[in-house]
Amino acid sequence: MELNGRHVRLRTDHGIKQKEYVKWKHRIFFNLTKNKVKCFCMKADKRTNKKYRHCKFDTISTPLLDKLYKIFYDNNKKRVPKNIVKILKEPLSLAVWFMDDGYKRNDCNALRINTDAFNFDEQKLLQRCLEKNFGIKSKIHRKGEYWNIYIPNSDAIKFCRIIRPYVIPEMSYKISLTP
């Protein structure tokens, strides 16, 4: 979400492999969009000098999104609200969060959610929310200078069972656990 003039808009931008996910989100926000999903090649990444294809769309700037922005942003910085337990209650919301920011580790059936933007105390709020609302036990792992949510094998199966009905087929690779 970003301030765009007087109001807020939602920008959705993912790699080309997640094109169907972008289109799915576009259908959800169709009444708030004026444009179609656009796919194109980005400028070369400064670190790798590679060009990446991606797909994106923006909603219109609208007062409808202002309230959400105030809940999840402080001085234009993303944050976890203290009452996240009352907000993140539905499996669909959990599924969208995971489709956006989660991944299955390659070396085991554990899951990670990229919560790098949040400080340690905010990570604890998310951890408590997962346990209280979904019965998911997680750990907070340090990844370089950042923290993120780690869901061990023992709870990854339960997590995937909860979100599976809401994960679109093209994103099911994120929850394909091996026996």
Backbone torsions as a table, in degrees:
resi	resn	phi	psi	omega
1	MET	NA	145.1	179.0
2	GLU	-149.0	145.0	174.1
3	LEU	-68.6	133.0	-179.9
4	ASN	-138.5	88.3	-172.7
5	GLY	82.4	-132.3	-178.1
6	ARG	-81.9	-19.6	-173.7
7	HIS	-127.3	-177.6	-173.8
8	VAL	-107.0	147.5	172.2
9	ARG	-129.0	161.0	176.0
10	LEU	-105.4	128.3	174.8
11	ARG	-109.7	125.5	177.0
12	THR	-114.2	124.2	-174.5
13	ASP	-148.1	117.1	-179.1
14	HIS	-136.7	162.6	176.1
15	GLY	-63.8	160.5	-175.3
16	ILE	-58.3	-29.9	178.2
17	LYS	-62.6	-21.7	-177.6
18	GLN	-107.6	27.0	-179.2
19	LYS	-56.7	-44.0	-179.2
20	GLU	-64.4	-32.7	176.6
21	TYR	-66.7	-42.2	176.9
22	VAL	-62.0	-42.8	178.9
23	LYS	-64.8	-37.1	177.1
24	TRP	-61.9	-46.7	178.1
25	LYS	-64.0	-38.3	179.6
26	HIS	-60.8	-40.3	178.0
27	ARG	-63.3	-37.1	179.6
28	ILE	-66.5	-40.9	-176.4
29	PHE	-99.2	17.6	-174.4
30	PHE	-52.0	-41.3	-178.5
31	ASN	-68.1	-12.5	-180.0
32	LEU	-109.7	11.0	-178.7
33	THR	-118.0	151.3	174.1
34	LYS	-113.0	-15.6	-175.0
35	ASN	-117.7	166.8	177.7
36	LYS	-89.9	172.0	173.3
37	VAL	-68.7	131.6	179.1
38	LYS	-113.8	134.3	176.1
39	CYS	-118.9	132.5	-179.3
40	PHE	-160.7	174.9	-179.2
41	CYS	-93.8	131.2	178.2
42	MET	-77.5	164.0	170.7
43	LYS	-61.1	158.7	-179.1
44	ALA	-60.9	135.5	175.3
45	ASP	-64.9	130.0	-176.3
46	LYS	-63.8	-30.5	-177.6
47	ARG	-77.2	-38.6	-173.6
48	THR	-111.8	-14.0	-175.7
49	ASN	63.8	17.0	177.2
50	LYS	-93.1	150.6	173.8
51	LYS	-101.2	139.6	-177.9
52	TYR	-121.0	139.7	175.9
53	ARG	-89.3	141.9	179.2
54	HIS	-150.1	166.9	-180.0
55	CYS	-127.2	144.5	-177.7
56	LYS	-155.4	164.6	168.0
57	PHE	-156.6	159.0	176.0
58	ASP	-122.2	145.7	169.2
59	THR	-82.3	172.1	171.6
60	ILE	-73.1	159.0	172.2
61	SER	-77.9	125.7	-172.9
62	THR	-148.7	145.8	175.6
63	PRO	-62.0	-18.4	178.4
64	LEU	-60.7	-29.5	-178.2
65	LEU	-95.4	-10.3	-177.6
66	ASP	-59.4	-42.1	-177.7
67	LYS	-63.4	-43.4	177.9
68	LEU	-63.5	-39.6	179.0
69	TYR	-60.2	-43.2	-179.3
70	LYS	-65.2	-29.8	178.6
71	ILE	-74.0	-42.1	-170.9
72	PHE	-104.0	0.1	179.5
73	TYR	-134.6	146.0	175.6
74	ASP	-136.4	118.5	-175.7
75	ASN	52.4	46.2	179.3
76	ASN	64.7	14.6	178.0
77	LYS	-112.9	130.2	179.6
78	LYS	-62.9	141.0	179.7
79	ARG	-146.2	163.9	173.7
80	VAL	-98.8	119.1	179.2
81	PRO	-67.4	147.7	-178.4
82	LYS	-60.1	-26.2	-179.8
83	ASN	-98.7	30.5	-178.8
84	ILE	-56.1	-29.4	179.2
85	VAL	-61.3	-32.1	179.1
86	LYS	-83.6	-15.1	-176.0
87	ILE	-97.7	-49.7	-176.1
88	LEU	-91.2	84.1	-175.2
89	LYS	-120.7	-21.3	-172.9
90	GLU	-96.7	138.7	177.1
91	PRO	-56.6	-33.6	178.2
92	LEU	-62.3	-43.2	178.1
93	SER	-62.6	-41.5	177.9
94	LEU	-62.7	-41.6	179.7
95	ALA	-64.1	-43.5	179.6
96	VAL	-64.6	-43.3	177.6
97	TRP	-57.5	-44.6	-178.7
98	PHE	-70.1	-40.5	177.7
99	MET	-61.3	-35.0	178.2
100	ASP	-72.8	-51.4	-164.8
101	ASP	-122.6	2.3	-175.9
102	GLY	-103.4	162.8	173.9
103	TYR	-159.4	156.4	175.7
104	LYS	-90.1	133.4	176.2
105	ARG	-67.1	146.9	-178.5
106	ASN	-78.0	-24.5	-173.7
107	ASP	-93.1	-5.3	-179.5
108	CYS	-165.1	-175.5	179.5
109	ASN	-92.7	16.0	177.4
110	ALA	-75.7	157.6	179.5
111	LEU	-118.8	154.4	173.4
112	ARG	-130.5	147.9	171.7
113	ILE	-121.6	123.5	-179.0
114	ASN	-71.8	97.0	179.0
115	THR	-115.2	31.3	-174.0
116	ASP	-58.7	-26.3	-176.1
117	ALA	-73.2	-10.8	-173.4
118	PHE	-105.6	148.4	178.8
119	ASN	-77.5	175.6	-175.5
120	PHE	-60.6	-41.8	179.6
121	ASP	-63.4	-37.3	177.4
122	GLU	-69.1	-34.9	175.7
123	GLN	-61.5	-40.8	178.5
124	LYS	-62.7	-39.3	177.0
125	LEU	-60.9	-43.8	179.1
126	LEU	-65.8	-40.4	178.8
127	GLN	-61.2	-46.3	178.4
128	ARG	-63.0	-39.4	179.1
129	CYS	-61.8	-46.0	179.0
130	LEU	-59.3	-41.8	-178.3
131	GLU	-72.7	-46.0	-176.1
132	LYS	-68.4	-45.3	-173.8
133	ASN	-88.1	-24.2	-174.9
134	PHE	-129.0	-2.7	-179.5
135	GLY	69.2	24.1	-178.0
136	ILE	-99.8	121.2	175.4
137	LYS	-88.4	134.1	-179.4
138	SER	-136.9	171.6	176.8
139	LYS	-126.6	160.3	174.8
140	ILE	-107.1	117.4	-178.8
141	HIS	-109.5	145.5	174.3
142	ARG	-86.1	132.5	177.5
143	LYS	-127.4	95.2	-172.9
144	GLY	68.1	-125.9	179.5
145	GLU	-92.2	1.4	-176.1
146	TYR	-112.3	165.5	175.4
147	TRP	-111.9	149.2	170.2
148	ASN	-150.8	166.7	-177.4
149	ILE	-83.2	130.3	179.5
150	TYR	-120.0	125.4	178.6
151	ILE	-111.1	108.3	-176.3
152	PRO	-66.2	164.3	-178.9
153	ASN	-45.2	-44.2	-174.5
154	SER	-59.2	-33.3	-179.8
155	ASP	-104.6	-11.5	-179.5
156	ALA	-62.7	-39.1	179.3
157	ILE	-62.4	-45.5	178.6
158	LYS	-62.6	-44.5	179.0
159	PHE	-57.7	-48.7	-178.7
160	CYS	-64.2	-37.1	178.0
161	ARG	-62.3	-38.2	-179.5
162	ILE	-67.3	-44.0	-173.5
163	ILE	-92.2	-17.3	-174.9
164	ARG	-48.8	-43.7	-178.6
165	PRO	-62.9	-16.0	-175.3
166	TYR	-108.4	-10.1	-178.7
167	VAL	-81.2	125.4	-179.6
168	ILE	-68.5	151.2	-175.0
169	PRO	-52.7	-38.8	-177.6
170	GLU	-68.3	-14.4	179.4
171	MET	-107.3	4.4	-176.2
172	SER	-66.1	-18.2	176.6
173	TYR	-59.3	-24.2	-179.5
174	LYS	-72.2	-20.4	-178.0
175	ILE	-121.0	20.2	-179.2
176	SER	-86.0	89.6	179.9
177	LEU	-83.3	149.2	177.9
178	THR	-102.2	148.0	-178.3
179	PRO	-63.3	NA	NA
